[in-house]
Amino acid sequence: MAVQVSGNTAQWRDNIGICIGPDNRRLEQGPLRAERFITQATSIFAAFLAVLALTLAGVGIYGVMAYMVSQRTREIGVRMALGATKGDVLRLMVGQGMIPVWIGGLVGLAGACAVSAVLSMVLKFPGSPDLLFGVSTADPAAYGAASAFLAGIAGVASYIPARRATRVDPMVALRYE
């Protein structure tokens, strides 16, 4: 319902409030309610897809990192046989495993910022609701949280197989494969 008044708006507001009554839920019916429902459903669906994308990316990163470290079991055995400590080997494996992650994270952040800027310019429709609800398209908190989450998964993914490989007897690791 839209009301256009002239003069003292406070008097009209009181009169309209008396006519409508205490139950203001009737004000949100029809197209306004449908638009709100569509906006909320779209937001929930987008959040679901974002969580699904982060989960799939995390599983993929874990698989690749675990495979990369497990391929170096023989190298770990040689290092351990030559006197490297478990801490040295763990630092080396995690450090070398994180180099591609940091490079990919920086390239991914730059690409995400560029793509979101282009999409925000291209996909603006006059009169359509803003689905971001006051969040900018280049929100540093969202990008930082996603990057930290994926970097953490990559760190764990390189640490666990490296720790497992350091527990193996160096002679067994040298005979591996």
Disulfide bonds with the S-S distance in Angstrom:
none
